[in-house]
Amino acid sequence: MIGPGAAARVMVATRPVDFRKGADSLAALVTAEYGGDPFSGVIYVFRAKRADRIKLVWWDGTDLCLMAKKLEAGGLQVARYP
């Protein structure tokens, strides 16, 4: 399996995104909304509105990678703070 190294940084978006977006659209969102650099090697994690799916976007040194995962058994536990 090819994936990011153990020392990779992970940034998690706190708001859900439109899950029709692909790797390029999510990379543009990283730049526009979060001020990040999608080509820095940082792994950016996005969640769907129902919190039962996630997408990860990262630069592996040659191209943008997109991983999508459907979470079973309740999905993510999203904490709500005042």
Number of C-alpha atoms within 10 A of each C-alpha: 3 5 8 14 9 6 7 10 12 13 14 11 14 10 9 13 16 12 15 8 12 14 17 14 11 24 21 15 16 18 13 11 9 11 10 16 16 21 17 12 18 19 21 22 19 23 22 17 13 11 16 16 17 20 20 19 24 26 19 17 10 7 9 15 15 18 12 15 11 11 12 9 6 9 13 15 8 9 5 5 4 2
